[in-house]
Amino acid sequence: MVTPTSIQKLRDSLVLQESMSEAISIVSQSIASREITILQLVENLQPELLHQQAAYRCRAVSTIASILEQLAPDLKEINEKEIDLITEFFCSKLKDHHSILPAALHGLHVLSSTNRLSPGLARSISQAIFQDVHCQSQLQHDRRAIYKTIKNLLALHIRELQILGQDFVFGLIQAADQERDPRNLLILFSIFPVVARYFRLEPFTEEFFEVFSCYFPIDFTPPANDPYGVTKDQLCEGLRQCLASSAHFAEYCMPLLQEKLESDLVSAKVEALKTLELCCLSYHPTQLEKWIDTFWKCIRREVLINVNTEELEHASLDALAALSRAFAANEEFKNPAFTKLLKEILSECQGHLCEPERRLMTPSSYVLLAICSGNAPACALIVSQVIPLLMDQYRIRSQSAPRQFILNCLNKLVQAGLYGFTEIDVAQSGICPLIPTLLELYLEVLKEDDALLCGLSLQGLGHFVGIGLNHQDLEKVNQSLLGLLQQPLTTGHTVEEIGRYFYKCAEQNESWFVEQVLVKLLDMAVSDKANVIFLLLRNLPPLPRIRAQVLSQLLARLEQSGPELRLEMLKTLAYFAQHDELQMFHQLHSWALKTLKEGDPPTSLEATCGVLRKLASSLSSEDATQFIDEQIGRYIDQHLASSAWVVPIMEATLGSLDATPVGQNLEKLIKTLEPLTICHPNADVRISACRLVAALINKVPEGHELESILDSLRTKWQDPSADRNKTACLFVWITKALLMRSYSKLDQSIQELVEFLNDPTHGYLVAEGFKIILGETEECLNFDSHANIRLMYRQRFFQEVVPRLLKLYRESPSCNKSACFAAIANQLAFIPEGVLVAHITTLIPLLIQCLNIEQPDQLIISTITAFMGLMSDNVNAIEEYISSLVPRLLTLAKDGLTMDVRRLALRCLSELRKAQTVVLLPLRSEVILRLIPCLDDKKRLVRREAAVARQKWAMLGQAGCD
Amino acid sequence: MTSKGIENVNPQRFVKQTKREVTIEEKDESVKDPIDEREIFDLLRDISDPEHPMSLEELNVVQITNIEVDDHENSVKVFYTPTIPHCSMATLIGLSIKVCLLRSLPPRFKVEVNISPGSHASEEAVNKQLADKERVSAALENSNLLEVVNQCIVKSLE
């Protein structure tokens, strides 16, 4: 038979002891393409496999295993007979020289991962391993291979292994006993529960339990830089699953847990309690009953006697809850041991509950709640005994503090007692007969003049919403609440709780709520408590009937009410306004137009515009187009003629709609607005007009129409006779509109902007405008108002403008430097870190120069703000400049002319605390010393900032402040 | 702190004051604002208790009525009330108050921190400790103590 070339190569490298990986992958490829078979490979390797020296045999076996691994896990190129033979081959190699064992185990591990083993093979693999390998004398890696093989076999061939029965269990005990490596233990901990569940353990139950219980409780600290990432938690969780895996372990496990609960180590106790919790799920109540008493003693000690860490307390209560849950079924509940426990707990806790001044009240309520959770009969018993007791206790106390504790307890028990019940089956809960008296008590509390008690009472009442209260009761509660709202002394806290109660009611039964409560609330909305009522309304769920009621009532009343009430109403409208409300939009719009008159704007204009904007932006584009067609003529011819304050309303509607005016309408509109942008005497009207023009331009498609509008606007802002202050504003807004849409001739606008910046008197205004250009605006030109926004326009602008500004600064010594700096500083807050990093080394030194008391205040403020913006995102970027920044800030903090400058400088010094301590430490003593005069600043607001900054720097590098 | 347990497990919580409102005078550059009781109270109110995640204000340990300030005479006196008469944290709370004031008031002030009369079992001893400069600075040399004090103060700065 001719040896295929690929195998020949493999043999050559075997003999020459070269690196095999290449040859192995070639051979496995040719097996995969079925050029050769695995049997051919074994036959051809015969000389090496039968070689006298074990080292040769080992290399050959290992090669075959590696080739097999490349074909795993489906091994589809190898037929069943071949798999049989290969399996037998590896099994027989286990008997060979000990140095060959690792390679054979490797091969068997690969084979165990396939599901194509024919019947009987899984059994022979496990038998071979158990008989021929002494597991614990192998290296960690090989033991791992054994465990993984067993795990695979259990996952795929468990029925076959079950036939082995006791032999398998015994073999596993021998192989796993005394394993020490945490990585291997993790695998074993996943094997044991499977074996415990599916194999008959007799007569080895105790031995099997011993194999893993000896690790309990786990004490393991992973080595530093552990590359395997095995954690203590993983091991604990794994072991817990093993201990709780079978009810047969109960007789061994319970004493073990009890012993650990007596230990002094907190971690051992916690582990024991967590295991107990898990065991309660799988062990039978009859196995638990004789231990109940012992465990309760331990838990009692941890919760009621000792003061412990939260972890231990939680674990204790969870274990108690699990114990109680195990006895939840009817027949188990009558178990004498559990009944005795329940009695004992009840009598002890009832005693503690009568002493709200002592510390045991809260823990005993936790104990009772733990018993209640998941055990309905026990819960009913506890509730029926403890609630009357607490109610009595409440009545005999007169001070606020103990009453708070009692109410708190009561509320928790009420919640526990009602848990899982609905309107229909609430009669079965133990709490049902108590409801009338409870209600009486809660209503009594509401009459107290104590906000905290009222709040607790409302929380308690909240538990009854939807369960347990009939219409009469609800009526009573509502009357008390509405009465409470009308009282002059009701605090914000109580109102908040009332809001929560109403929210629940409204969710539960909307129509009842609208008829019984909402109507009355709305009636009260005109009284002197109106603002409280509106606050409540804004906290209701926006359900359809509630919305309809509120909207119709408020819209009808808008006209008659006074200015303050109107603001509240508009806020409430804004809360309830939802998508596509054409009718409400029209109604509010025509109302808003009616309020306008010559002279001062109506006080509610801003709020009205806010609601209109929200409504307008949600209209469909058809409705929007229709509105534009109808309205533009009216705006221009009627409304504008009577009052200029229609401009903000136009902005709110036209600027936010999902449609733009076209053709003549647009032309006419712009022509009307143009003069207003610059010539109107009122600044608010001017800015509003500028924004509206900008919003329109932003949406007009590029082309002749846009160009002609821009040309006409350009003559406006370039008009030398006009007030530069006003033209700058228009120019900035137009630039923003063009920038956002990535206008093709933007370059020209940017150049114009830079030139404008150089204007000695008004450059600064334009520099401030950079904030507008890059910032988000609430009124228009944002996503909600359907503006035309291209991604990353800010970055593009920044990249474009900064080099020009730097060029201007360097090349023309006469330029308006402070405007130039301010323009840079104003941009920084808006630019993402990634873009900024490229420019930071040139920009920061320039900006630090601006921090000088001789510079104008505005520049200093915008520069410090820019630094603070940088620090909040990426303090590392400026770390190397901190040493030159700090002295300048200190000077400004002391000698800054205005208090805004001083405060900001001090705040910036506080913020610097975010930088690495190493960088700051050299500056610490200087800062602490130079901040002393600031502590005595004549302005209180400055002193406050100075105190914070100085304390932060004083603690720098000390213990306890990182 | 001899036992690991908490001494007062269920402290009573009091309602917090609202933020001090900024007046027109405070915004006016030319007016000098005197240092007053409320300003001292604002420095101290958010210091947290060493035992509970609550502020000294919420526990009524520091009250505005128990602060005396004389801006001209350069004196500040703070009387604080431990939550229970046997509170072993009393000294620690006093130390935190003192340290906070020393760090954040101009050095011209003489700062006195005392326990409100009659509110603590070892009132005199604690007052004496807090008044002794040497002992205060010695206490701050102890890194464990300093750590607890800083932890109490650091939350008031956020």
Interface residues (C-beta under 8 A of the other chain):
Chain A: N306 V307 R359 M361 T362 A401 F405 A451 L452 T898 M899 S910 I932 L935 D936 K938 K939 R940 L941 R943 R944 A946 A947 V948 R950 Q951 K952 A954 M955 Q958 A959 G960 C961
Chain B: S3 K4 G5 I6 V9 N10 Q12 V15 V22 E26 K27 E29 V31 K32 D33 I35 E39 D42 L43 C100 R103 S104 L105 P106 P107 R108 S143 N144 L146 E147 V148 V149 N150 Q151 I153 V154 L157
